Amino acid sequence: MIKRFLQRRWPLLVGLLLGGIAGYLYNVYVGCASGTCMITSSPYLSTLWGAALGGLLVDGFRPCGGRGGSCHE
C-alpha cells in the first residue's frame, strides 16, 4: 500500500521536499531583517510555505484524468 502510494505520488513528494529546502534557503539568505515579515520571519514558516508552493507547482503539471479522462468533467 505504501509502495503504491510512493509510486504514484513521488513527483509531489519531491516537489514538497525541494520547495521546503528552497523556502528555508530563502529565509537564511534573504529573510527579513526587521522580523516583522509574516512569512519570512520564521524559518519554519518559510519552509512550510516553500513546501506548499513546490507541491502546488509540481502537482500543476500532473496529467489530468485516467484512461483518457478530461480535466474538466
N, C-alpha and C positions, 0 to 999 in steps of 0.2 A: 504494500500500500504506500509506504513512504517512498520506495524506489520509483513507483509510477508517478507520484506527485513531483518528485525531483526531476524526472524525465520530461514532464510536461511544463514545468514552471521554472526551469533553470535560467532562461533569459531574464525573467522577472527578478529572481534572486540575485543574479549578477548585477542587474541594474540597481537594486537596492543597496548592495554592497559597495559598488563603485560610487553611487550617489552619496552614501554616508561618508565614504572616505573624502570625496570632494567637498562635502559640507564641512567636515572637520578641518581640512586643509584651508578652506576659505576662512574659517574662524581664526586659525593660527596666523595666517599670513596677511589677511585683510582686516577681519574682525571689526570691533567697534571700540574706538579709543575712550569714549566717554562712559561706556557701559549702559547707556540709555536705549540702545537699539534693541528692539524686542526679539528679533530672531538671532542676531549675531552676538548678543551679549553673553550667551552661554554656549560652551562647546556642545552640550547635549542637545540644545535646540537646533543649532546649525547642522549637527549631524543628522538629526531626525528629519529636518526639512530637506536636506540634501538627499537622504534616502528616499523620501517621498517623491521628490522631483525625478530622481533617477529611475524609480519604479514606474512612474507615470510616463516618462519618456520612452522607456523600453517597451512597456505594455502598449503604447500607442502604435507601435509598428508591428504588432502581432496580427497575423491574418485573421480575418473575420469568418465566423461560421465554420461548421464542419460539414463535410460531404457536399460541397458546392453551395452551402448556405450563404445568404446575404447578410450584410451588417445591418440592414435597415428593415428587418422583418418585424 
